[in-house]
């Protein structure tokens, strides 16, 4: 019982930390996606007259950055949590630090079976 709880806890922590970190990192990097298509009025583009991109208000620009980073970060978090979690369960027993969990579970299967 104790090793089962410990294993579930370790899996939960790994999945959430990996998912949160990747979601955050990719979400922050996705703000460049907004700057690729949009720009604000500034002296660099003669207040929008010489801009090659779509010119939007500064408030709209910052709102789009936030929305894009949140949506893409959340999608990456969900993908990592679901898909990578399944892959980690398959690979998990190969790591030396967690081998004791697998050995205890194998002993329990031998006793029951």
PyMOL commands that set and color helices and strands:
alter all, ss='L'
color gray80, all
select helices_A, chain A and resi 2-29+31-37+58-94+96-112
alter helices_A, ss='H'
color red, helices_A
select strands_A, chain A and resi 38-40+54-56
alter strands_A, ss='S'
color yellow, strands_A
deselect
rebuild
show_as cartoon
